[in-house]
Amino acid sequence: MSEQTALPAVAAHGAHRLPSVHVDSYNLEIKDNQGFVGDRASKGAFRKVIDEIRKSVRKAGDDPLGDEESYELTKADFDNLLTRGDPEAAGVLQGAIEDFSQEFAHVIRRFMKLKEWKDTERIAIGGGFRGSRVGELVIGRTGVLLKTDGIDVDLQPIHNDPDQAGLIGAVHLAPSWVFHAFDAVLAVDVGGTNIRAGVVQLNLKKSKTLSKAKVWKFSLWRHGDEEGVKRDTAITRLGEMLEGLVVAAKKKRIKLAPFIGIGCPGLIEHDGSIDRGAQNLPGNWESSKFNLPASIHEMIPEIGDHETSIVMHNDAVVQGLSEIPYMQEVERWGILTIGTGLGNARFSNRTSDADDE
């Protein structure tokens, strides 16, 4: 394993000092007498809120949402029920938005009391839940609740599509030489339901702040839809996705950098191992004998004529990095990602090269 982890490094995995920001904290786990506080602000928690409202409504008559279980309803279903459905069905959704927003505001209050989150000026809200009208209304309502409670923090939905933000953020893990000689980088976003790999074009001629970086092409595998997926199978599938993207970029004459940025759940050690927090991934990713960057390097040892360099960080951190171009007027900011769980990261913008940890 020591040979595996001795890879060409441009930054430590899970580093706190990145090219544009300091990562003040990430993957914080706050507990109270009911368990992990973040569990109250997940996609599953929102569906539980809907279930409770439906149970109450059924006592007085028919369920306006019909016979389908709440977990079977998609984000699109929720949006349609809210905007074009039966008025009572919309009322169920509006009630769930209010109750969930109250819980989400409580969670944010807890984060704001932590020393790691002190003086946070703005919080971007990402994750799959954000990619819906219902999610946007939760963000808006939660922001209003916090302001009426005297908590001076702005909430905003992440600017990029949440399914692509985790890939776009990977460009901010890359060293400066990437921006001088290449057009694009490979990015990987590992999640509890999906694994994505993509080619992210830098588009520096349009914006030097990387605000115009975009996903040119990506591959998606919904491993959560399959039973019994093993870790080695997942890694092999990821390698095939990356190999296909390298070939596609070459055909289109896109100058792909010999660099891969990875976002992965959990607490990321400097050698690329995962200390904890990867329990939703297929197989045991926290084993001391497993190293994701080393495994990817074995499959993609070179890109073009150069050896591949790889940097991995927490998935909420990487999704947050996609917001860097939009956070320049504040000093301290964070991200909360509403998905299978609640991802979190807090950043401080670096003001100069002399700015250090």
C-alpha positions in Angstrom: 0.0 0.0 0.0 2.9 2.4 0.6 3.9 2.1 -3.0 0.3 2.6 -4.1 -0.1 5.8 -2.1 3.2 7.3 -3.3 1.5 9.0 -6.3 2.4 12.2 -8.0 0.8 14.8 -5.7 -0.1 18.4 -6.4 -1.8 18.8 -3.0 -2.6 16.6 -0.1 -5.9 14.8 -0.2 -8.5 16.4 2.1 -6.2 19.5 2.5 -7.4 22.5 4.5 -5.4 25.0 2.3 -6.6 25.0 -1.3 -5.6 27.4 -4.1 -8.4 29.9 -3.4 -9.8 29.1 0.0 -9.1 27.7 3.4 -11.4 24.8 4.4 -12.2 25.8 8.0 -14.2 22.6 8.6 -16.1 19.9 6.9 -18.0 16.7 7.6 -18.9 17.9 11.1 -21.2 15.5 13.0 -23.4 17.3 15.6 -25.3 15.2 18.0 -28.1 15.8 20.5 -30.4 13.5 22.5 -32.2 12.6 19.3 -29.1 11.6 17.4 -27.3 13.3 14.5 -28.7 16.8 14.0 -28.0 16.7 10.3 -30.3 13.8 9.9 -33.3 16.2 10.3 -32.3 18.0 7.1 -32.0 15.2 4.6 -34.2 14.0 1.6 -35.4 11.2 3.8 -36.4 13.6 6.6 -38.5 15.6 4.2 -40.4 12.5 3.1 -40.9 11.6 6.7 -42.5 15.0 7.3 -44.8 14.4 4.3 -45.7 10.9 5.7 -46.7 12.5 9.1 -49.0 15.0 7.4 -50.5 12.3 5.2 -51.3 10.2 8.2 -53.1 13.1 9.9 -55.1 13.9 6.7 -56.1 10.2 6.2 -57.9 10.3 9.6 -60.3 12.8 8.2 -60.7 11.4 4.7 -58.9 10.5 1.5 -55.2 11.1 1.0 -54.8 13.8 -1.6 -51.5 12.4 -2.7 -53.1 9.1 -3.6 -51.9 5.6 -2.9 -48.2 5.9 -3.7 -45.8 5.8 -0.8 -43.9 9.0 -0.1 -40.5 7.4 -0.9 -41.8 6.5 -4.4 -42.6 10.1 -5.3 -39.9 11.9 -7.2 -38.8 15.6 -7.0 -40.7 16.2 -10.3 -43.8 14.6 -8.7 -43.5 17.0 -5.7 -43.1 20.0 -8.0 -46.1 19.0 -10.1 -48.3 18.4 -7.1 -47.3 21.8 -5.7 -47.9 23.8 -8.8 -50.5 21.9 -10.9 -52.0 19.4 -8.6 -55.1 19.2 -6.5 -55.3 22.1 -4.0 -55.3 19.7 -1.0 -52.2 17.9 -2.4 -50.5 21.3 -2.8 -51.5 22.0 0.8 -49.8 18.8 2.0 -46.6 19.9 0.2 -46.8 23.5 1.6 -47.2 22.1 5.1 -44.2 19.8 4.6 -42.2 22.8 3.3 -43.0 24.8 6.4 -42.3 22.0 8.9 -39.1 20.9 7.1 -37.9 24.6 6.9 -38.4 24.9 10.7 -36.2 21.8 11.2 -33.6 23.1 8.7 -33.5 26.5 10.4 -32.9 24.7 13.7 -30.0 22.7 12.2 -28.4 25.9 10.8 -28.7 27.6 14.1 -26.7 24.7 15.6 -24.0 25.0 13.0 -23.8 28.8 13.5 -23.1 28.3 17.2 -20.0 26.2 16.5 -16.6 28.0 16.6 -15.8 26.5 13.2 -18.8 28.3 11.7 -18.5 31.6 13.6 -19.2 34.7 11.6 -20.4 32.8 8.5 -21.9 35.4 6.2 -23.5 33.2 3.5 -24.4 29.6 3.0 -24.9 27.9 -0.3 -27.4 25.1 -0.3 -26.7 22.2 -2.6 -27.4 18.5 -2.9 -30.0 16.8 -5.0 -32.9 18.3 -3.0 -32.0 21.8 -4.1 -32.6 20.8 -7.7 -36.4 21.2 -7.4 -38.9 24.0 -6.9 -39.8 22.5 -3.5 -36.1 22.6 -2.5 -35.8 26.2 -3.6 -38.9 27.1 -1.5 -37.4 25.4 1.5 -34.2 27.4 1.1 -36.2 30.7 0.8 -38.4 29.9 3.8 -35.5 28.8 5.9 -33.7 32.0 5.1 -36.7 34.1 6.2 -37.0 32.1 9.5 -33.4 32.7 10.3 -33.6 36.4 9.6 -36.7 36.9 11.7 -34.8 35.1 14.5 -32.1 37.7 14.2 -29.5 35.4 12.6 -27.7 37.4 10.0 -26.7 34.9 7.3 -27.8 34.7 3.7 -29.0 31.4 2.2 -28.7 30.9 -1.6 -29.2 27.9 -3.9 -25.9 26.8 -5.5 -25.6 28.4 -9.0 -24.8 25.3 -11.0 -27.1 22.3 -11.4 -26.6 20.2 -8.3 -25.9 17.2 -10.4 -23.0 19.0 -12.0 -21.7 21.2 -9.2 -19.8 18.3 -7.7 -17.9 17.9 -10.9 -17.3 21.7 -11.6 -16.0 22.2 -8.1 -13.1 19.8 -8.8 -11.4 22.4 -11.1 -10.7 24.4 -7.9 -8.6 21.4 -6.6 -6.3 21.7 -9.6 -2.9 23.4 -9.5 -2.3 26.7 -11.5 -0.3 25.0 -14.3 -3.5 23.2 -15.4 -5.0 26.6 -16.4 -2.0 27.5 -18.6 -1.7 24.5 -20.8 -5.0 22.6 -20.9 -8.6 23.0 -21.8 -10.3 20.7 -19.3 -9.9 18.3 -16.4 -11.5 15.0 -15.4 -13.7 15.1 -12.3 -15.4 12.4 -10.2 -18.4 12.8 -7.9 -19.0 9.8 -5.7 -22.4 9.7 -3.9 -24.5 7.4 -1.9 -26.8 6.8 -4.8 -24.9 7.8 -7.9 -21.3 7.9 -9.2 -20.6 10.6 -11.8 -17.5 11.2 -13.9 -17.1 14.1 -16.3 -15.0 16.3 -18.4 -15.1 19.9 -17.1 -14.1 22.6 -19.6 -12.3 25.5 -17.9 -13.4 28.2 -20.5 -10.9 30.7 -19.1 -11.2 32.9 -22.2 -14.8 33.6 -21.1 -13.9 34.1 -17.4 -10.6 33.9 -15.5 -12.6 33.3 -12.3 -13.7 29.9 -13.6 -17.3 31.1 -13.4 -17.9 29.8 -16.9 -16.4 26.3 -16.2 -18.9 23.8 -17.4 -19.4 20.0 -17.8 -18.8 19.1 -21.4 -19.6 15.4 -21.1 -20.3 13.1 -18.2 -21.2 9.5 -17.4 -23.6 8.5 -14.6 -24.1 5.2 -12.9 -26.9 4.8 -10.4 -25.4 2.1 -8.2 -28.1 2.7 -5.6 -30.6 1.0 -8.0 -28.7 -2.2 -8.0 -28.4 -4.7 -5.1 -25.3 -6.2 -3.7 -22.8 -4.0 -5.6 -19.3 -4.6 -4.3 -16.6 -2.0 -4.0 -14.3 -3.6 -6.5 -17.1 -3.7 -9.1 -17.8 0.0 -8.4 -14.2 1.0 -8.9 -13.9 -1.0 -12.1 -17.1 0.7 -13.4 -15.7 4.1 -12.5 -12.4 3.3 -14.3 -14.4 2.4 -17.5 -16.3 5.7 -17.3 -13.1 7.7 -17.0 -11.4 5.8 -19.9 -14.4 6.5 -22.1 -14.2 10.2 -21.3 -10.5 10.4 -22.1 -11.2 8.8 -25.5 -14.2 11.2 -26.1 -12.1 14.3 -25.2 -9.3 13.1 -27.5 -11.7 12.7 -30.4 -13.0 16.3 -30.0 -9.4 17.6 -29.7 -10.0 18.8 -26.1 -6.7 19.2 -24.4 -7.3 17.2 -21.2 -5.0 17.9 -18.3 -3.3 14.9 -16.6 -5.3 15.6 -13.5 -8.4 14.1 -11.8 -10.3 15.8 -9.1 -12.5 13.6 -6.9 -15.3 14.4 -4.4 -16.2 11.6 -2.1 -18.2 11.3 1.1 -16.4 11.1 4.4 -13.4 12.4 6.3 -10.5 12.3 3.8 -7.0 11.6 5.1 -4.0 13.2 3.5 -2.9 9.8 1.9 -6.3 9.4 0.2 -7.8 6.9 2.7 -11.2 7.6 4.2 -11.4 7.7 7.9 -15.2 7.7 8.3 -18.4 8.8 6.7 -18.5 6.6 3.7 -21.0 4.1 5.1 -23.6 4.7 2.2 -21.1 3.7 -0.5 -21.2 0.2 -2.0 -18.8 -2.0 0.0 -16.2 -1.0 2.6 -14.5 2.2 1.4 -13.1 2.9 4.9 -10.8 -0.1 5.0 -7.1 0.7 5.7 -6.3 -1.6 2.7 -8.3 0.6 0.3 -7.2 3.8 -1.3 -9.5 5.4 -4.0 -6.9 7.7 -5.6 -4.4 4.8 -5.8 -7.0 2.6 -7.4 -7.9 5.2 -10.0 -4.2 5.8 -10.7 -3.7 2.1 -11.5 -6.5 2.3 -14.0 -5.6 5.7 -15.5 -1.8 6.0 -15.0 -1.4 8.5 -17.8 -3.5 11.1 -19.6 -1.9 12.1 -22.9 1.9 12.0 -22.4 1.9 12.8 -18.7 1.4 10.8 -15.5 -1.9 11.4 -13.9 -2.1 13.5 -10.7 -5.1 13.0 -8.5 -6.5 15.1 -5.6 -9.5 13.9 -3.6 -11.6 15.8 -1.1 -14.9 15.5 0.7 -17.9 15.7 -1.7 -19.6 18.6 0.1 -16.3 20.5 0.0 -16.0 20.0 -3.7 -19.6 21.0 -4.4 -18.9 24.1 -2.3 -15.8 24.9 -4.4 -18.1 25.4 -7.4 -19.4 28.5 -5.6 -16.0 30.3 -5.3 -16.7 32.7 -8.2 -19.9 33.9 -6.5 -18.4 34.3 -3.0 -15.8 36.9 -3.6 -17.6 39.7 -1.8 -17.8 37.8 1.5 -15.0 36.5 3.6 -16.5 33.5 5.4 -19.0 31.2 3.8 -20.3 27.7 3.9 -22.2 25.0 2.1 -24.9 22.5 3.2 -25.8 19.7 0.8 -29.2 18.1 1.3 -29.0 14.6 0.0 -28.9 11.1 1.5 -27.5 13.0 4.5 -26.5 16.6 5.2 -23.1 17.4 3.9 -21.3 20.5 5.3 -18.2 22.6 4.8 -17.1 26.1 5.9 -14.6 28.2 3.9 -12.6 31.4 4.3 -11.4 33.1 1.2 -7.7 33.4 0.8 -6.6 37.0 0.4 -3.0 36.5 -0.7 -0.3 33.9 -1.3 1.1 34.8 2.1 -2.2 33.7 3.7 -1.6 30.4 5.3 -3.2 27.9 7.6 
